[in-house]
Amino acid sequence: MAELTIDAVVFDVLGTLVDEPAGLRAGIRALDPSSALDGPGTERLLLLWQRHIEREQGRIVDGDRPYLPSDALDREAAEIVARAAGAEDPAAGADPDAVASLARAARRLPPWPDTVAGLARLAERFPLIGLSNASRTALLELNAHAGLRWHQALSAEDARTYKPDPEVYRLAVTVAGLPPERLLMVAAHAWDLRGAQALGLRTAYAARPVGDPPTSSDRFDLYAEDLADLADQLGVS
């Protein structure tokens, strides 16, 4: 611990501070409240959504597709899921109201039980920066819905790309006005931490049920069970 000296903490949002799958499942079930889509059906549609977002963000990072903000990608995913769920008029395509409602579900994500208190505790000691692939508008709604409190919230939209492109992490470095090694990136996704690590940020893996766990070859600075554990390891009372 003595070797880890940081001046600000940067947090991933989706999956790390809010339970993204839970919010999307609620939106998917609302497509057909009368039948309350069964578990396997909901999970199949959730996977469709996740694969589309991951694939299209990857194409944008690789330069294979022009940049689109997360709102547009969410609407694409919502249309795919709505069609697959049968929420469509065969003549007109997916029901626009169903698509719009499902796309909004991506902004109504519940925080993990320890998130709000953990952020408040860490904020007593460090400036906190949110760094998300969510668009500016989506991030505003996410923060308001989940009760997230930041000193600064940054969207990948400002870099016109997505994590793990280094330009996204550079946003936090620029705003903090600090060398990268004085920032601690916290995420539940090992791929996200690797991206931050490549730019020189220190890294902390926060375990979540929906995250991307580290591999045996990953070497992060901290491994925390939750935000309370992270605060303890950082010496925050």
N, C-alpha and C positions, 0 to 999 in steps of 0.2 A: 504493500500500500504506500509506503513512503516514497516510492519511485514514481507514483502517479500524481502529478501536479497539474491540475486543470483549473481553468478560470470560467468556463461556461459549459453547459450541458445541452446537447442537441438531441431531440427526440424524433424518431419516426412516429407516425400517427396511426396509420391503418394497420391493424393487427397488433401493434405494440401497445397503444393506449386505448383503442376502441376495438370491440369484437366485431370485425367486419362481416364474417360469415353469419353471425346471429342476426344482424340487421338485414342482410340480403335474404336470409331465409324467411324473415317476417314479410318482406316485400313479395317474395315468391308465393308464399301461402295466400297472400291477399289477392292474388290473381283470380283465385276461385274459392272464396270463403265457404261456399256451400259444400264443397267436397273436401276442404282442408287437405290439400295435397299431402299424401302420405310421406313418411320419412324417406324411403328410397327415391320417390319421385322428386321431392324437394332437393335431395342431395345431387341427383343427376342434373337438375337445372342449375343448381349452384355451381357445379363443376363446369357447365357450359359457359356460365358468366365468367368464372375465374380464368378459364383457358383463353377466352377471347381477349380479356384485358391484358393478360400476361403476353400473349402473342403479339397484339397490336402495339403495346408499349415497347416491346422488344424490336419490332420492325422500325419504330420511330427512332429509337436509340441507334439502331444500325444504319439509319439513313435510307431505309427501303420504303418509307412512307413519310409524307410531310407531317409536321407537327400538328396535332389536334389536342386540345385540353381534355382533361379527364371527363368533363361533362359530356363531350361528344362521344367518347369511347363508352361511357356508361350507357348512353342512349342506344348505341349500337348493340351493346350486350343485352340491354333490356328488350330490344326488338327480337333478338335471337331467342331469348328465353320465353318471351310472350308467345312467339310462334310455336315453339316446342311444347309449351303448356296448353296450346289450343285456344289461347285468348285472341282469336282472330276471326275476322269476317272473310270467308274464302274469296269473296269478290274484291274486297278492299285491302286485304293484308292485315297485319297485326293491329289490334284495337289501339288507336292513338292514346286514349285515356289510360289504358292498362300499361302501355309502354312508358308514358310520362310518370305514372305513379310508381312503377318499379324503378325507374331511373332515380327518382327522388329518394327511394329507400337507401341508396348508396350514400346519402348524406345524413341519414337518421340512424346512426350506429351507436349502440350503448357502450359506455366506458367499462373497462374491467373494474372489479370491485375496489382495487387498490389505487386506481389511477388518480382520481381527484385529490385524495389525501396525500398520495405520494408526490405529486407535482407541487402541492402546497408546501410540503416539508422541504423538498429540494430547493424551492424558490427562496427559502429563507437564507440560503447560503450561496446559490449560484444564479446567474442569469440563465433563463430557460428559453431555448429556441425550438420551435416546432418546424420540422422540415418534411414536407409531404409531397407525394406525387399527385395529390388532389389539387384541382384547380383553385384559384383564389376564391371564387364564389363557393365552391364546394367546401373548402377548408373553413370559411367563415361559418357556414351552416353546421359543419361537423363540430367545430369548437363550441358553438352555442348549444347544440343539442346535447352534447356529452358533458358540458360544463367544464371544458378545458380552459385553463388560464395560463397565458404565456406572457413573457416579456416581448417576444417577437414570434410571429408565425410566418413561415416562408413557404411558398408554393413552387414546385418545379416548373410551373407555367412561366415564371420569370426567367428561367433558363431555356425555355422552349424545347425541353427534352425531358427525360424521365430518369430517375435513379435506376441503375447504378452509374449513369453517365457522370463523370467527375465534375461537370459544370454545375450540377445540382448541389453537390456538397460544397462547391466553391461559393455558392450563395451564402451559406452559413459562415464560412471563413471571412468573407468580405464584410458581412454585417457585423460580426463580432469584433473585427479589427484586431484579430489575434493570430499568432502563428497556428497552423493546423494542429500541432501537437498539444496545444493548450485547450483544445475542444474535445469533449467526450461525446461520441455518437452512441446513442442507446437505441437498440432495435431488437425485435423478436425474430428478425430474418438475417440469417448468416450472410446471404448474398448482399444485403444492404450494408452490413458491417464491412464486408470485403471491399465494397466500393468506397466507403469512407476511409478505410485503412489505406487504400491505394493513393489517396490524396494526403495522407499523413495524419489523419485524425486518430485520436485514441478511441478505443471501442469497448462497449459493454453489451453483452448479450443478456436480454431480459426474457426469461422463459415464459412462453404463452402456449396454450393448447393448439393454436392455429398457426404458429410461426414456422420458420424454416430453421431447424436446429443445426448447430455447428457440426462439422465433420471432424474426424480425428486429426485432420491436417490444419484445422483452423487454430489460430493463436490470438485470442482476444484478450484485452487487458483485464476485464472483469466478467464474471458470470454470476448473474443474480437470479434468485427465484422469483422475485417480484420487485416492485419499486421500493417497498419498505426495506428489503434486503439490500438493494442498491444504495439507498440512503445510509444504511448502517455501514456498508463497505466504504462509502465516501466520507465517513466520519460526521454525518449530519445528525444532530441530536433530535 
